[in-house]
């Protein structure tokens, strides 16, 4: 029996390739075959078989280009965690539990317990708890959503299909911590004034803030700066598109800008060619650390970033 694997990201890439093929070549005849949904145990395959496939290619899960750190690692509290996977680009570790059939309470508890143990053992990394099951019912989906407010949890539903003598696996992400996180606008902690931050933040970080506000003015827009206890927000006539988190001592500014996913990918590619600290965050955010020197040396690039974000904040609002 042969195995084929698909995920949401793979399906998206395949459709793009198909679209380009249709545009660049003459139409060709395409055969149609019907795949039948099944459960892995119904075709003689067990949980260990599925674990072997994930070990061979963690990309099956659709979480990106991950490295396998450990499989069935013994835990101090008892039991074994199915997988610990690592994303070196984002410095994120994924604690993954796999089960066949319908998701149950013990599986949820075990996943969270293993996640908690790993994050305490390796606190320098970000950690995500990942549940993989063949069926996640509405009841447990609601439970997971509640837990997601305190635990960075990702739920993946595994769908299996038979096609001729092959088994096709397709993984769908039904819950992602990034998609469920609170928007920055809703976590400000109450409004304050400029003096509040002058007492709590470094002069170097606030200099970056002021330089960016000036940059927005130079774009021909009137900046709207809102000082909150947890962050400083920046917008113009639309929604806020930038949030600043000034450090107490460091001379840089930690900030996040909002931009739609398509434009974000393009900006990330351009920013990746620099030495700046840049990371994607959630679905539509980019995390950046900037100094006054960065603003001076990369003025045009940073201006382009803010121009795109500011424009979208008005056209999408």
Secondary structure, 3 states (H helix, E strand, C coil): CEEEEEEHHHHHHHHHHHHHHHHHCCCCCCCCCCCEEECHHHHCCCHHHHHHHHHHCHHHHCCCCCEEEEEEEECCCCCEEEEEEEECCCCEEEEEEECCCECCHHHHHHHHHHHHHHHHHCCCCEEEEEEEECECCHHHHHHHHHHCCCCCEEEEEEEEEEECCEEEEEEEEEECHHHHCCCHHHHCCCECCHHHHHHHCCHHHHHHHHHHHHHHHHCCCCCEEEEECCCEEEECCCCCCEEEEECCCCCCEEEEEECCHHHHHHHHHHHHCCCCEEEEECCCEEEEEECHHHHHHCHHHHHHHHHHHHHHHHHCC
